[in-house]
Amino acid sequence: MEFLALELSPALTPDILQPLLAMSRGRLLLVRSFAGHEAASLGTFVELVRRHHHTLACALTAADATALTDTLRTLGDDRLLFTLNTQSSALNAAASSHIVGAYRALAAALNAAGSRAPLWIRNTAATAVRGDNTFLSKLLEASFLTGSLLCDGLGDVVSIETESDPVRATKLTYNVLQGAGGRISKTEFVACPSCGRTLFDLQTTTQRIRAQTGHLKGVKLAIMGCIVNGPGEMADADFGYVGGAPGKSISTSVKTACNTTSRKLKQTRD
């Protein structure tokens, strides 16, 4: 679904927006911050977007969501999104505030209010730790926030707004989803030396394996250095490689090997 997201100033009232929304032919996502005392305003905006078949993204802190609990229970979830108000002075004034923790607190407050509307995780300049402009840094920043929340089971909509190029932003998003296990869109490689018993160049070997298997979408491959600890550490992979001797590796179907081991242990116990 394609839509245009519009960040609204508090000065833009429903009366001003009404004719503009009526003329819009495309789908709009209106993004507006709401404080805990703006229950009436929130209700008016929700009514407005539903009348014109658009969507409202409410930016709140956990404290605001708690204060608006009664209103949220009466609004329902249709055409609503929630996201964290990272510009809140109350949030930024807390020296101990952590953006991941703030999202978790917001999700808990919305759950307590009975809301099942989607939670929007926004990676913006305000959520960045360092603000480095490289692709890898943006990926790491998105992994801190989005990856952590997705692993918690939180988040329904994701945006990476630190990247202006839509193609690169989409690539960043898919990388984060892949890492968090939210959506598998390519081969996944896990490489680790395991311990000091590694007898081959792990990086070179990983690149050689990747060149031959990178087309296997949805397959998880583990390349481990230690023949003693490696098999156990790659137990959740589909196939694995471990160092067998200097210059040699052993490949195996990890799940088959684990299933065989489980059967042998069961037979031993029986």
DAFEN-V384558 format. One record per residue. RES is the residue in one small letter. PSI is psi in whole degrees, -180 to 180 (none if undefined). Layout:
BEGIN
res;psi
RES;PSI
RES;PSI
END
This chain:
BEGIN
res;psi
m;129
e;140
f;163
l;124
a;129
l;119
e;122
l;136
s;148
p;-20
a;-19
l;102
t;162
p;-35
d;-37
i;-38
l;-26
q;-54
p;-32
l;-42
l;-35
a;-31
m;-18
s;131
r;-22
g;176
r;135
l;144
l;109
l;123
v;120
r;142
s;142
f;134
a;167
g;-21
h;5
e;42
a;-46
a;-42
s;-41
l;-45
g;-38
t;-42
f;-40
v;-44
e;-39
l;-49
v;-34
r;-35
r;-35
h;11
h;41
h;-168
t;146
l;128
a;114
c;120
a;117
l;160
t;170
a;-38
a;-40
d;-44
a;-39
t;-43
a;-27
l;14
t;-49
d;-40
t;-44
l;-34
r;-26
t;-17
l;-30
g;-176
d;-7
d;130
r;38
l;142
l;156
f;142
t;169
l;135
n;90
t;-10
q;1
s;130
s;-34
a;-39
l;-45
n;-20
a;-21
a;113
a;-27
s;3
s;140
h;131
i;-37
v;-44
g;-35
a;-39
y;-42
r;-41
a;-39
l;-45
a;-40
a;-40
a;-41
l;-39
n;-40
a;-30
a;-3
g;12
s;137
r;15
a;152
p;147
l;127
w;118
i;116
r;120
n;105
t;178
a;-31
a;-23
t;-5
a;145
v;-44
r;-34
g;21
d;143
n;3
t;158
f;-44
l;-41
s;-41
k;-36
l;-44
l;-42
e;-46
a;-33
s;-39
f;-52
l;-65
t;-45
g;-43
s;-45
l;-40
l;-38
c;-24
d;-9
g;17
l;147
g;127
d;-26
v;137
v;137
s;140
i;96
e;2
t;-11
e;118
s;-22
d;116
p;-36
v;-46
r;-36
a;-41
t;-40
k;-42
l;-45
t;-46
y;-35
n;-42
v;-43
l;-39
q;-48
g;-34
a;-3
g;16
g;-33
r;121
i;113
s;0
k;176
t;141
e;130
f;133
v;120
a;134
c;137
p;-17
s;-57
c;-170
g;-1
r;0
t;125
l;17
f;168
d;105
l;-43
q;-46
t;-44
t;-41
t;-42
q;-38
r;-44
i;-40
r;-38
a;-30
q;-21
t;3
g;-12
h;-4
l;80
k;132
g;-3
v;138
k;122
l;135
a;133
i;109
m;146
g;-32
c;125
i;-17
v;-54
n;-24
g;-48
p;-38
g;-36
e;-18
m;26
a;-23
d;6
a;165
d;-41
f;150
g;157
y;133
v;153
g;124
g;-35
a;169
p;120
g;4
k;150
s;160
i;128
s;147
t;157
s;109
v;-44
k;-36
t;-44
a;-42
c;-40
n;-40
t;-43
t;-42
s;-41
r;-41
k;-40
l;-40
k;-42
q;-37
t;-42
r;-38
d;none
END
